[in-house]
Amino acid sequence: MKHFFFKYWLSASITLVVLLLMLLEPGASHWLEYNRTSVNDGQIWRFFTANLVHLSPQHTLMNLASLWLITLIFRSLLKIKDWISWFLILYVSNIFGMHLWLTELNQYVGMSGALYGLIAACCVAEMRLKVKISALLLVIVGVKIFAPKIFGVTSEYDSWIGGFVVEESHIIGYLQGIILGLVWPKSRFNQPAFAQLITKNKL
C-alpha cells in the first residue's frame, strides 16, 4: 500500500482535493468554477481551479474514475515532474482555450476536457515510441469525441451528471493533448506503458 501511494501520489492528491471540494459545495464552485465575468475581472486562478470542482457527485466520480484509469495505464510513461507539468499545462490550456473560442460560454466546471487531452498526449507519446496500438486508442477516443458534432449524437450523461456536457471542451483538450504529445521531448519519455500493460496481461 505504501508503494502504491508513493507511485501514484499525484493522482491521489488530486483525488483528495476534488473530494474535499465536493463536500464544500456549493461554495467551492462559487469561488473556483470558470466564470467569464470573474475571469475578465482578474480572477485568473479559475483557469486552473475550474478543473477541480464539478456539477454533482456523479460528475465528480466519473471524472475521478477516468483520471485513475489513465494513471494506472500510463503512469510509467513519464517521470513524476513531467506528469506534474502535463497536468498543469492541460488543466490551464483547456479552460483558456474555451475562454478564447467559446465566447458564449459563461460558466464551466470539471476536468473531462483536460483528461481527454491527457489520454491523447499519452497515445501520441507512445506512438513516438513505436507502439502502434496506441494509434488505435487515439482514433477510438477521437471518434467518441467528434461523434456528437459530426453525427449529431447527443450525450446520455447530461441528466445523470446534473448539467450539460460541453462537448467542445473535449475537442479542445483532445487537440491540445495531441500537440503536447508531439512537442514534448522524446528523451523525457521513460517506456511505452500501454504496450507493457498489454504484454503483462498476456502472460
VOTINU-562843 format. One record per residue: residue number from 1; y, z, x of N, C-alpha, C, O in turn. Coordinates in Angstrom, 3 decimals. Each point is the difference from the previous one (the first is absolute). Example, Ala and Ser with C-alpha at 12.3 -4.5 7.8 and 13.67 -1.06 7.14 Angstrom:
R, 1, -5.690, 7.800, 13.190, 1.190, 0.000, -0.890, 1.200, 0.000, 0.900, -0.019, 0.665, 1.036
R, 2, 1.069, -1.385, -1.386, 1.190, 0.060, 0.820, 1.090, 0.730, -0.770, 1.108, 0.169, 0.509
***
This chain:
R, 1, -1.201, 0.000, 0.824, 1.201, 0.000, -0.824, 1.259, 0.000, 0.864, 0.970, -0.692, -0.311
R, 2, -0.986, 1.469, 1.396, 1.146, 0.057, 0.901, 0.247, -1.362, 0.631, 1.146, -0.431, 0.124
R, 3, -2.223, -0.248, 0.275, 0.123, -1.336, 0.586, 0.570, -0.981, -1.018, 0.802, -0.863, 0.358
R, 4, -1.203, 0.984, -1.614, 0.477, -0.897, -1.055, 1.512, 0.124, -0.159, 0.702, -1.012, -0.026
R, 5, -0.192, 2.234, -0.082, 1.437, 0.195, -0.197, 0.794, -0.389, 1.243, 1.142, -0.448, -0.105
R, 6, -1.747, 0.619, 1.286, 0.678, -0.422, 1.221, 0.140, -1.522, 0.022, 1.034, -0.528, 0.409
R, 7, -2.072, -0.166, -0.849, 0.011, -1.461, 0.015, 0.901, -0.570, -1.084, 0.659, -1.020, 0.206
R, 8, -0.627, 1.684, -1.374, 0.712, -0.549, -1.152, 1.198, 0.854, -0.408, 0.371, 0.030, -1.173
R, 9, 0.228, 0.656, 2.128, 1.065, 0.933, -0.367, 1.208, -0.696, -0.621, 0.691, 0.597, -0.826
R, 10, -0.426, -1.833, 1.202, 1.172, -0.690, -0.544, -0.171, -0.245, -1.498, 0.885, 0.329, -0.790
R, 11, -2.012, -0.900, 0.403, -0.249, -0.234, -1.425, -0.130, 1.314, -0.763, 0.424, 0.100, -1.151
R, 12, -1.010, 0.904, 1.794, -0.120, 1.310, -0.640, 1.380, 0.611, -0.239, 0.238, 0.615, -1.040
R, 13, 0.670, -0.785, 2.004, 1.355, 0.533, -0.145, 0.750, -0.711, -1.117, 0.676, 0.640, -0.806
R, 14, -0.794, -1.960, 0.759, 0.644, -0.761, -1.076, -0.546, 0.443, -1.346, 0.754, 0.160, -0.959
R, 15, -2.068, 0.038, 0.887, -0.635, 0.428, -1.244, 0.540, 1.345, -0.461, 0.305, 0.175, -1.179
R, 16, -0.184, 0.772, 2.096, 0.497, 1.331, -0.356, 1.431, -0.056, -0.496, 0.354, 0.672, -0.969
R, 17, 0.476, -1.476, 1.634, 1.402, -0.140, -0.417, 0.081, -0.606, -1.391, 0.750, 0.479, -0.851
R, 18, -1.526, -1.539, 0.622, 0.015, -0.685, -1.295, -0.477, 0.935, -1.120, 0.587, 0.026, -1.081
R, 19, -1.640, 0.731, 1.341, -0.514, 0.918, -1.017, 0.997, 1.125, -0.279, 0.172, 0.410, -1.147
R, 20, 0.478, 0.082, 2.189, 1.013, 1.040, -0.197, 1.158, -0.521, -0.839, 0.477, 0.689, -0.902
R, 21, -0.022, -1.908, 1.199, 1.098, -0.585, -0.767, -0.410, -0.252, -1.447, 0.828, 0.094, -0.906
R, 22, -2.100, -0.414, 0.685, -0.485, -0.187, -1.370, 0.163, 1.283, -0.805, 0.319, -0.037, -1.188
R, 23, -0.541, 1.180, 1.852, 0.135, 1.291, -0.673, 1.461, 0.357, -0.267, 0.295, 0.856, -0.835
R, 24, 0.610, -1.515, 1.547, 1.431, 0.300, -0.132, 0.728, -0.969, -0.925, 1.226, 0.026, -0.108
R, 25, -2.005, -0.885, -0.559, 0.611, -0.930, -0.954, 0.508, 0.750, -1.250, -0.557, 1.032, -0.374
R, 26, 1.622, -1.564, -0.271, 0.696, -1.270, 0.256, 1.133, 0.094, 1.029, 0.639, -1.000, 0.326
R, 27, -0.404, 2.208, 0.177, 1.100, 0.165, 0.948, -0.166, -0.814, 1.266, 0.978, -0.512, 0.545
R, 28, -2.227, 0.388, -0.065, -0.237, -0.736, 1.245, 0.433, -1.454, -0.122, 0.663, -0.531, 0.891
R, 29, -1.034, -0.106, -1.980, 0.377, -1.402, -0.180, 1.514, -0.160, -0.155, 0.573, -0.994, 0.445
R, 30, 0.054, 1.958, -1.065, 1.453, -0.075, -0.180, 0.713, -0.139, 1.333, 0.990, -0.724, 0.109
R, 31, -1.497, 1.424, 0.914, 0.650, -0.014, 1.308, -0.583, -1.009, 0.973, 0.660, -0.360, 0.975
R, 32, -1.884, -0.108, -1.214, -0.699, -0.797, 1.011, -0.320, -1.424, -0.416, -0.240, -0.836, 0.871
R, 33, 0.225, 0.520, -2.155, -0.330, -1.352, -0.446, 1.022, -1.017, 0.506, 1.125, 0.352, 0.355
R, 34, -1.545, -1.631, -0.329, 0.990, -1.046, 0.248, 0.865, -0.127, -1.237, -0.502, -0.205, -1.105
R, 35, 1.796, 0.329, 1.296, 0.970, -0.167, -1.067, 1.146, -0.832, 0.570, 0.696, 0.439, 0.916
R, 36, -0.507, -1.615, -1.449, 0.957, -0.941, 0.581, 1.408, 0.589, 0.086, 0.680, -0.155, 1.014
R, 37, -0.254, 0.818, -2.060, 1.348, 0.576, 0.001, 0.137, 1.059, 1.085, 0.995, 0.032, 0.724
R, 38, -1.998, 0.834, -0.614, 0.046, 1.068, 1.000, -0.042, -0.563, 1.418, 0.709, 0.488, 0.881
R, 39, -1.540, -1.519, -0.653, -0.069, -0.635, 1.318, 1.340, -0.630, 0.349, 0.474, 0.129, 1.129
R, 40, 0.132, -0.802, -2.082, 1.311, -0.617, 0.245, 1.074, 1.044, 0.267, 1.024, -0.291, 0.619
R, 41, -1.267, 1.512, -1.092, 0.934, 1.100, 0.248, -0.266, 0.700, 1.329, 0.693, 0.955, 0.350
R, 42, -1.713, -1.435, 0.403, -0.254, 0.533, 1.335, -1.257, 0.825, 0.155, -0.264, 0.495, 1.096
R, 43, -0.523, -0.325, -2.142, -1.220, 0.812, 0.096, -1.152, -0.863, 0.527, -0.943, -0.317, -0.724
R, 44, 1.048, -0.051, 1.997, -0.934, -0.981, 0.573, -1.392, 0.578, 0.263, -0.938, -0.754, 0.256
R, 45, 0.792, 2.074, -0.315, -1.333, 0.575, 0.203, -0.991, -0.474, -1.069, -1.214, 0.071, 0.191
R, 46, 1.745, -0.551, -1.308, -0.854, -0.456, -1.092, -0.801, -1.247, 0.380, -1.016, -0.285, -0.634
R, 47, 1.449, -0.464, 1.655, -0.791, -1.135, 0.479, -1.368, 0.454, 0.506, -0.968, -0.759, -0.042
R, 48, 0.895, 1.997, 0.519, -1.273, 0.546, 0.487, -0.675, 0.870, -1.051, -1.189, -0.163, -0.274
R, 49, 1.941, 1.086, -0.313, -0.608, 1.021, -0.843, -0.526, -0.534, -1.331, -0.832, 0.650, -0.633
R, 50, 1.298, -1.816, 0.198, -0.500, -0.560, -1.257, -1.508, -0.229, 0.046, -0.656, -0.020, -1.041
R, 51, 0.109, -0.152, 2.230, -1.440, -0.181, 0.162, -0.792, 1.273, -0.290, -1.201, -0.065, -0.265
R, 52, 1.846, 1.191, 0.311, -0.702, 1.283, -0.057, -0.042, 0.607, -1.392, -0.722, 0.970, -0.229
R, 53, 1.491, -1.530, -0.711, -0.004, 0.510, -1.368, -0.570, -1.080, -0.924, 0.038, -1.189, 0.316
R, 54, -0.568, 1.631, -1.469, -0.748, -0.915, -0.862, 0.314, 0.235, -1.476, 0.664, 0.968, -0.369
R, 55, -1.161, -1.881, -0.456, 0.273, 0.050, -1.428, -0.782, 1.097, -0.706, 0.475, 0.578, -0.978
R, 56, -1.678, -0.290, 1.477, -0.902, 0.919, -0.697, -1.095, 0.449, 0.961, -0.149, -0.577, 1.077
R, 57, -0.621, 1.603, -1.452, -1.152, 0.378, 0.829, -0.984, -1.151, 0.203, -0.575, -0.134, 1.081
R, 58, 0.374, -0.698, -2.105, -0.910, -1.137, 0.139, 0.515, -0.989, 1.047, -0.760, -0.490, 0.835
R, 59, 2.046, 0.209, -0.895, 0.632, -0.892, 0.977, -0.137, 0.573, 1.406, -0.297, -0.724, 0.950
R, 60, 0.516, 2.026, -0.829, -0.113, 0.681, 1.289, -1.406, -0.142, 0.572, -0.172, -0.406, 1.149
R, 61, -0.822, 0.741, -1.951, -1.385, -0.023, 0.477, -0.469, -1.409, 0.333, -0.775, -0.190, 0.938
R, 62, 1.241, -0.804, -1.701, -0.390, -1.373, 0.282, 0.541, -0.451, 1.356, -0.709, -0.643, 0.775
R, 63, 1.962, 0.983, -0.494, 0.572, -0.377, 1.286, -0.633, 0.766, 1.158, -0.222, -0.560, 1.073
R, 64, -0.066, 1.834, -1.292, -0.630, 0.781, 1.066, -1.417, -0.488, 0.278, -0.440, -0.007, 1.149
R, 65, -0.270, -0.400, -2.188, -1.338, -0.554, 0.200, 0.070, -1.274, 0.836, -0.836, -0.220, 0.877
R, 66, 1.834, -0.615, -1.151, 0.180, -1.233, 0.779, 0.362, 0.317, 1.442, -0.489, -0.641, 0.930
R, 67, 1.353, 1.638, -0.753, 0.392, 0.414, 1.347, -1.223, 0.406, 0.814, -0.149, -0.402, 1.154
R, 68, -0.723, 1.202, -1.761, -1.166, 0.493, 0.736, -1.041, -1.091, 0.222, -0.690, 0.003, 1.019
R, 69, 0.573, -0.920, -1.948, -0.935, -1.115, 0.191, 0.412, -0.830, 1.206, -0.834, -0.343, 0.838
R, 70, 2.111, 0.024, -0.750, 0.511, -0.774, 1.141, -0.172, 0.786, 1.290, -0.417, -0.549, 1.020
R, 71, 0.736, 1.829, -1.068, -0.092, 0.844, 1.195, -1.437, 0.095, 0.506, -0.248, -0.140, 1.198
R, 72, -0.692, 0.376, -2.100, -1.396, 0.170, 0.401, -0.594, -1.286, 0.566, -0.872, 0.042, 0.867
R, 73, 1.346, -1.184, -1.360, -0.512, -1.276, 0.504, 0.617, -0.352, 1.350, -0.707, -0.420, 0.916
R, 74, 2.022, 0.590, -0.790, 0.714, -0.587, 1.133, 0.527, 1.012, 1.020, 0.711, -0.392, 0.925
R, 75, -1.033, 1.666, -1.062, 0.608, 1.022, 0.869, -0.118, -0.325, 1.488, 0.955, 0.209, 0.748
R, 76, -2.092, -0.708, -0.309, -0.215, -0.220, 1.434, 0.709, -1.244, 0.536, -0.050, -0.270, 1.200
R, 77, 0.705, -0.484, -2.074, 0.698, -1.206, 0.444, 1.191, 0.321, 0.887, 0.295, -0.741, 0.938
R, 78, 0.397, 1.851, -1.231, 1.254, 0.327, 0.688, -0.008, 1.425, 0.538, -0.731, 0.863, -0.485
R, 79, 1.554, -0.641, 1.493, 0.277, 1.355, 0.456, 0.912, 0.667, -1.022, 0.688, -0.676, -0.765
R, 80, -0.688, 1.991, 0.758, 0.716, 0.733, -1.038, 1.499, -0.302, 0.015, 0.612, -0.068, -1.066
R, 81, -0.008, -0.113, 2.231, 1.437, -0.279, 0.033, 0.312, -1.363, -0.601, 1.090, -0.200, -0.537
R, 82, -2.028, -0.744, 0.618, 0.194, -1.296, -0.633, -0.179, 0.109, -1.508, 0.703, -0.666, -0.760
R, 83, -1.637, 1.498, 0.326, -0.138, 0.242, -1.439, 1.276, 0.595, -0.569, 0.459, -0.414, -1.064
R, 84, 0.114, 1.373, 1.760, 1.249, 0.603, -0.465, 1.091, -1.062, -0.112, 0.744, -0.036, -0.981
R, 85, -0.656, -0.820, 1.983, 0.997, -1.077, -0.015, -0.227, -0.940, -1.174, 0.949, -0.401, -0.674
R, 86, -2.212, 0.049, 0.430, -0.308, -0.918, -1.108, 0.376, 0.611, -1.342, 0.581, -0.677, -0.848
R, 87, -0.907, 1.946, 0.650, 0.365, 0.653, -1.255, 1.517, 0.017, -0.190, 0.494, -0.340, -1.075
R, 88, 0.234, 0.728, 2.098, 1.458, 0.064, -0.099, 0.589, -1.378, -0.293, 0.858, -0.145, -0.870
R, 89, -1.322, -0.859, 1.599, 0.521, -1.357, -0.179, -0.278, -0.509, -1.401, 0.897, -0.521, -0.661
R, 90, -2.138, 0.666, 0.201, -0.377, -0.561, -1.295, 0.587, 0.796, -1.162, 0.374, -0.584, -1.017
R, 91, -0.287, 1.895, 1.150, 0.617, 0.798, -1.060, 1.448, -0.435, -0.215, 0.414, -0.286, -1.123
R, 92, 0.347, 0.242, 2.215, 1.423, -0.307, -0.115, 0.229, -1.468, -0.360, 0.823, -0.305, -0.862
R, 93, -1.547, -0.603, 1.521, 0.255, -1.429, -0.213, -0.370, -0.444, -1.408, 0.629, -0.909, -0.543
R, 94, -1.650, 1.541, -0.065, -0.380, -0.405, -1.350, 1.105, 0.339, -1.006, 0.370, -0.835, -0.825
R, 95, 0.145, 2.044, 0.895, 1.071, 0.397, -0.923, 1.272, -0.794, 0.303, 0.700, -0.435, -0.915
R, 96, -0.406, 0.249, 2.203, 1.189, -0.754, 0.381, -0.112, -1.452, -0.471, 0.983, -0.593, -0.445
R, 97, -2.185, 0.029, 0.546, -0.215, -1.363, -0.470, 0.269, -0.129, -1.487, 0.620, -0.970, -0.437
R, 98, -1.079, 1.936, -0.345, 0.279, -0.036, -1.434, 1.482, 0.182, -0.283, 0.545, -0.605, -0.923
R, 99, 0.104, 1.443, 1.727, 1.435, 0.219, -0.171, 0.769, -1.306, 0.181, 0.978, -0.250, -0.703
R, 100, -1.418, -0.576, 1.642, 0.693, -1.254, 0.286, -0.331, -1.095, -1.009, 0.892, -0.721, -0.446
R, 101, -2.176, 0.590, 0.081, -0.436, -1.163, -0.774, -0.208, 0.260, -1.474, 0.025, -0.938, -0.796
R, 102, -0.229, 2.180, 0.412, -0.154, 0.313, -1.426, 1.262, 0.709, -0.479, -0.004, 1.201, -0.271
R, 103, 1.057, -1.958, 0.178, 1.307, 0.599, -0.307, 0.052, 0.607, -1.399, 0.882, 0.808, -0.293
R, 104, -1.832, -1.196, -0.580, -0.042, 0.565, -1.344, -0.767, 1.327, -0.050, 0.012, 0.693, -1.017
R, 105, -0.677, -0.348, 2.125, -0.784, 1.238, 0.056, 0.914, 1.180, 0.295, 0.711, 0.009, 1.005
R, 106, -0.733, 0.973, -1.876, 0.879, 1.160, 0.156, -0.736, 1.248, 0.471, 0.601, 0.867, 0.636
R, 107, -1.903, -0.762, -0.941, -0.766, 1.172, 0.393, -1.408, -0.420, 0.426, -0.553, -0.982, -0.494
R, 108, -0.009, 1.757, 1.425, -1.355, -0.302, 0.460, -0.590, 1.238, 0.653, 0.690, 0.728, 0.714
R, 109, -1.985, -0.494, -0.968, -0.753, 1.043, 0.699, -1.378, -0.546, 0.345, -0.482, -0.941, -0.630
R, 110, -0.147, 1.543, 1.640, -1.366, -0.376, 0.356, -0.091, -0.727, 1.325, 0.987, -0.541, 0.499
R, 111, -2.189, 0.536, 0.067, -0.207, -0.609, 1.318, -0.925, -1.204, -0.041, -0.460, -0.448, 1.050
R, 112, 0.173, -0.091, -2.231, -0.976, -1.082, -0.078, 0.451, -1.239, 0.769, -0.823, -0.663, 0.632
R, 113, 2.108, 0.343, -0.673, 0.495, -1.150, 0.754, -0.234, 0.165, 1.488, -0.453, -0.923, 0.676
R, 114, 0.769, 2.113, -0.171, -0.212, 0.277, 1.422, -1.483, -0.011, 0.353, -0.374, -0.427, 1.093
R, 115, -0.470, 0.892, -2.006, -1.445, 0.012, 0.256, -0.573, -1.416, 0.054, -0.882, -0.285, 0.810
R, 116, 1.380, -0.595, -1.666, -0.421, -1.401, 0.093, 0.454, -0.588, 1.335, -0.705, -0.806, 0.607
R, 117, 1.888, 1.218, -0.158, 0.459, -0.433, 1.312, -0.891, 0.522, 1.109, -0.262, -0.695, 0.981
R, 118, -0.203, 1.924, -1.144, -0.840, 0.613, 1.022, -1.346, -0.714, 0.120, -0.455, -0.278, 1.110
R, 119, -0.176, -0.017, -2.230, -1.291, -0.674, 0.066, 0.160, -1.432, 0.494, -0.876, -0.513, 0.696
R, 120, 1.987, -0.142, -1.049, 0.248, -1.350, 0.505, 0.196, 0.012, 1.507, -0.530, -0.858, 0.706
R, 121, 1.289, 1.825, -0.212, 0.232, 0.111, 1.440, -1.302, 0.256, 0.742, -0.231, -0.571, 1.065
R, 122, -0.623, 1.426, -1.623, -1.292, 0.296, 0.622, -0.885, -1.244, 0.045, -0.645, -0.276, 1.012
R, 123, 0.618, -0.469, -2.112, -0.825, -1.209, -0.041, 0.472, -1.025, 1.028, -0.811, -0.594, 0.710
R, 124, 2.113, 0.392, -0.635, 0.540, -0.971, 0.959, -0.278, 0.448, 1.432, -0.355, -0.811, 0.855
R, 125, 0.516, 2.101, -0.604, -0.293, 0.531, 1.338, -1.461, -0.248, 0.374, -0.301, -0.401, 1.124
R, 126, -0.600, 0.643, -2.074, -1.418, -0.210, 0.278, -0.322, -1.485, 0.166, -0.875, -0.353, 0.791
R, 127, 1.564, -0.514, -1.518, -0.183, -1.435, 0.189, 0.395, -0.412, 1.417, -0.623, -0.876, 0.599
R, 128, 1.662, 1.517, -0.075, 0.417, -0.268, 1.385, -1.036, 0.504, 1.000, -0.026, -0.426, 1.154
R, 129, -0.838, 1.351, -1.622, -1.095, 0.501, 0.838, -1.305, -0.746, -0.290, -1.081, 0.446, 0.384
R, 130, 1.202, -1.596, -1.073, -1.130, -0.899, -0.256, -0.966, 0.524, -1.057, -1.176, -0.366, 0.009
R, 131, 1.646, 1.215, -0.918, -0.837, 0.462, -1.099, 0.251, -0.908, -1.197, 0.971, 0.188, -0.733
R, 132, -1.840, -1.169, 0.535, 0.230, -1.028, -1.012, -0.068, 0.543, -1.422, 0.697, -0.498, -0.883
R, 133, -1.529, 1.513, 0.651, -0.146, 0.520, -1.357, 1.289, 0.646, -0.499, 0.211, 0.123, -1.206
R, 134, 0.653, 0.291, 2.139, 1.277, 0.580, -0.402, 0.880, -1.034, -0.692, 0.832, 0.350, -0.837
R, 135, -1.015, -1.623, 1.185, 0.740, -1.062, -0.675, -0.399, -0.073, -1.469, 0.843, -0.233, -0.866
R, 136, -2.131, 0.433, 0.585, -0.480, -0.003, -1.378, 0.618, 1.152, -0.783, 0.428, -0.175, -1.140
R, 137, -0.385, 1.353, 1.756, 0.605, 1.156, -0.662, 1.484, -0.249, -0.261, 0.518, 0.364, -1.056
R, 138, 0.156, -0.978, 2.009, 1.421, -0.318, -0.168, 0.217, -0.946, -1.178, 0.939, 0.173, -0.778
R, 139, -1.808, -1.169, 0.651, 0.099, -0.961, -1.111, -0.271, 0.692, -1.335, 0.710, -0.233, -0.978
R, 140, -1.731, 1.078, 0.938, -0.337, 0.712, -1.244, 1.169, 0.865, -0.461, 0.356, 0.003, -1.178
R, 141, 0.231, 0.722, 2.110, 1.153, 0.842, -0.332, 1.172, -0.868, -0.446, 0.713, 0.352, -0.940
R, 142, -0.512, -1.481, 1.611, 1.085, -0.902, -0.364, -0.166, -0.559, -1.404, 0.972, -0.082, -0.750
R, 143, -2.190, -0.303, 0.384, -0.267, -0.510, -1.347, 0.306, 1.071, -1.039, 0.586, -0.281, -1.045
R, 144, -0.992, 1.521, 1.349, 0.248, 1.099, -0.931, 1.498, 0.226, -0.181, 0.452, 0.311, -1.102
R, 145, 0.311, -0.464, 2.166, 1.439, 0.247, -0.053, 0.740, -1.118, -0.716, 0.874, 0.265, -0.826
R, 146, -1.215, -1.514, 1.133, 0.757, -1.130, -0.535, -0.469, -0.443, -1.384, 0.718, -0.733, -0.680
R, 147, -1.909, 1.160, 0.246, -0.527, -0.419, -1.302, 0.953, 0.299, -1.159, 0.185, -0.857, -0.864
R, 148, 0.433, 2.065, 0.816, 0.904, 0.265, -1.126, 1.160, -0.990, -0.091, 0.446, -0.328, -1.099
R, 149, 0.043, -0.145, 2.234, 1.128, -0.924, 0.003, -0.433, -1.444, -0.241, 0.671, -0.747, -0.712
R, 150, -1.798, 0.362, 1.310, -0.441, -1.397, -0.084, -0.699, -0.301, -1.324, 0.246, -1.034, -0.621
R, 151, -1.122, 1.950, 0.197, -0.820, -0.260, -1.183, 0.447, 0.786, -1.229, -0.590, -0.126, -1.073
R, 152, 1.631, 0.933, 1.233, 0.485, 0.777, -1.130, -0.909, 1.138, -0.390, 0.008, 0.443, -1.148
R, 153, -0.799, 0.037, 2.105, -0.900, 1.122, -0.268, 0.823, 1.277, -0.093, 0.763, 0.317, 0.914
R, 154, -0.908, 0.400, -1.986, 0.758, 1.235, -0.166, -0.773, 1.182, 0.557, -1.231, 0.010, 0.001
R, 155, 1.969, 0.986, 0.474, -0.631, 1.183, 0.582, -0.605, 0.877, -1.090, 0.610, 0.228, -1.045
R, 156, -1.809, 0.256, 1.306, -0.654, 0.889, -0.945, 0.305, 1.462, 0.306, -0.500, 0.894, -0.682
R, 157, 1.321, -0.646, 1.707, 0.241, 1.365, 0.439, 1.265, 0.614, -0.591, 0.199, 1.210, 0.106
R, 158, 0.663, -2.022, -0.729, 1.312, 0.491, -0.415, -0.081, 1.254, -0.869, 0.634, 1.012, 0.300
R, 159, -1.405, -1.083, -1.359, -0.075, 1.141, -0.912, -0.702, 1.183, 0.655, 0.306, 1.156, -0.294
R, 160, -1.245, -1.452, 1.180, -0.765, 1.068, 0.643, 0.832, 0.793, 0.993, -0.132, 1.221, 0.085
R, 161, 1.001, -1.914, 0.678, 0.792, 0.695, 1.022, 1.310, 0.540, -0.547, 0.705, 0.725, 0.702
R, 162, -0.367, -1.061, -1.933, 1.209, 0.547, -0.602, 1.254, -0.800, 0.248, 1.101, 0.544, -0.093
R, 163, -1.232, -1.828, 0.408, 1.159, -0.857, 0.245, -0.477, -1.399, 0.334, -1.199, -0.278, -0.034
R, 164, 2.128, -0.597, 0.356, -0.413, -1.370, 0.289, -0.135, -0.240, 1.500, 0.739, 0.566, 0.806
R, 165, -1.692, -1.410, -0.453, -0.236, -0.354, 1.399, 1.018, -1.049, 0.430, 0.171, -1.022, -0.664
R, 166, 0.503, 1.285, 1.780, 0.934, -0.977, 0.560, -0.808, -0.912, 0.916, -0.159, 0.286, 1.187
R, 167, -0.346, -1.378, -1.738, -0.872, -0.897, 0.755, 0.687, -0.568, 1.234, -0.649, -0.272, 1.011
R, 168, 1.968, 0.093, -1.097, 0.736, -0.548, 1.146, -0.070, 0.907, 1.222, 0.068, -0.479, 1.132
R, 169, -0.205, 1.788, -1.353, -0.113, 0.911, 1.143, -1.277, -0.273, 0.777, -0.025, 0.132, 1.224
R, 170, -1.043, -0.517, -1.935, -1.269, -0.317, 0.645, 0.127, -1.277, 0.821, -0.499, -0.076, 1.123
R, 171, 1.165, -0.921, -1.683, 0.186, -1.265, 0.707, 0.848, 0.201, 1.249, -0.338, -0.488, 1.078
R, 172, 1.443, 1.212, -1.234, 0.885, 0.267, 1.146, -0.758, 0.760, 1.086, 0.075, -0.352, 1.178
R, 173, -0.806, 1.398, -1.577, -0.745, 0.780, 0.974, -1.072, -0.818, 0.703, -0.177, 0.108, 1.214
R, 174, -0.530, -0.920, -1.972, -1.055, -0.852, 0.550, 0.561, -0.947, 1.063, -0.573, -0.124, 1.083
R, 175, 1.683, -0.541, -1.385, 0.603, -0.927, 0.948, 0.543, 0.736, 1.227, -0.112, -0.485, 1.126
R, 176, 0.699, 1.657, -1.356, 0.480, 0.802, 1.129, -1.153, 0.445, 0.884, 0.131, 0.032, 1.224
R, 177, -1.258, 0.311, -1.833, -1.168, 0.409, 0.771, -0.545, -1.127, 0.853, -0.391, 0.220, 1.146
R, 178, 0.362, -1.430, -1.695, -0.460, -1.150, 0.776, 0.892, -0.203, 1.228, -0.490, -0.240, 1.104
R, 179, 1.793, 0.339, -1.310, 0.936, -0.154, 1.119, -0.216, 1.092, 1.039, -0.025, -0.271, 1.200
R, 180, -0.132, 1.511, -1.670, -0.208, 1.124, 0.920, -1.266, -0.199, 0.822, -0.002, 0.220, 1.211
R, 181, -1.076, -0.637, -1.873, -1.260, -0.226, 0.703, 0.090, -1.114, 1.023, -0.700, 0.021, 1.012
R, 182, 1.565, -0.999, -1.273, 0.163, -1.130, 0.920, 0.858, 0.348, 1.213, -0.280, -0.458, 1.107
R, 183, 1.313, 1.258, -1.306, 0.956, 0.248, 1.090, -0.354, 1.227, 0.834, 0.508, 0.156, 1.110
R, 184, -1.383, 0.726, -1.634, -0.331, 1.216, 0.764, -0.769, -0.400, 1.256, -0.912, -0.823, -0.077
R, 185, 1.260, 1.386, 1.228, -0.674, -0.380, 1.254, -1.515, 0.180, -0.080, -0.496, 1.074, -0.343
R, 186, -0.219, -2.134, 0.665, -1.460, 0.045, -0.060, -0.562, 1.034, 0.968, -1.077, 0.548, -0.234
R, 187, 1.784, -0.283, 1.300, -0.459, 0.972, 0.995, -0.057, 1.415, -0.566, -0.625, 0.878, 0.593
R, 188, 1.274, -0.649, -1.737, 0.035, 1.335, -0.590, -1.137, 0.219, -1.001, -0.164, 1.108, -0.510
R, 189, -0.618, -2.146, 0.226, -1.147, 0.158, -0.883, -1.152, 0.629, 0.781, -0.228, -0.335, 1.162
R, 190, -0.488, 1.238, -1.803, -1.146, 0.641, 0.647, -1.257, -0.855, -0.101, -0.463, -0.559, 0.994
R, 191, -0.081, 0.463, -2.196, -1.255, -0.709, -0.226, -0.039, -0.467, -1.450, 0.676, 0.581, -0.849
R, 192, -1.449, -1.615, 0.550, -0.089, -0.513, -1.368, -0.774, 0.938, -0.906, -1.228, -0.053, -0.063
R, 193, 1.950, 0.908, -0.636, -0.623, 1.070, -0.777, -0.829, -0.511, -1.161, -1.066, 0.550, -0.277
R, 194, 1.528, -1.592, -0.415, -0.703, -0.502, -1.175, -1.377, -0.541, 0.382, -0.996, 0.283, -0.666
R, 195, 0.952, -1.060, 1.739, -1.279, -0.539, 0.452, -0.933, 1.127, 0.438, -1.204, -0.049, -0.251
R, 196, 1.760, 1.049, 0.895, -0.799, 1.140, 0.441, -0.601, 0.745, -1.188, -1.151, 0.434, 0.049
R, 197, 1.931, -0.288, -1.108, -0.472, 0.679, -1.206, -1.160, -0.764, -0.632, -0.999, 0.599, -0.397
R, 198, 1.132, -1.905, 0.306, -1.059, -0.828, -0.591, -1.270, 0.081, 0.825, -1.101, 0.093, -0.543
R, 199, 1.262, -0.128, 1.877, -1.152, 0.077, 0.897, -0.736, 1.317, -0.168, -1.231, 0.026, 0.002
R, 200, 1.974, 1.076, -0.150, -0.622, 1.313, -0.172, -0.799, 0.058, -1.300, -1.085, 0.579, -0.053
R, 201, 1.646, -1.193, -0.999, -0.682, 0.033, -1.292, -1.284, -0.817, -0.011, -0.885, 0.229, -0.825
R, 202, 0.791, -1.178, 1.740, -1.202, -0.836, 0.078, -1.128, 0.694, 0.736, -1.171, -0.346, -0.155
R, 203, 1.546, 1.342, 0.967, -1.009, 0.679, 0.812, -0.826, 0.978, -0.852, -0.899, 0.662, 0.518
***
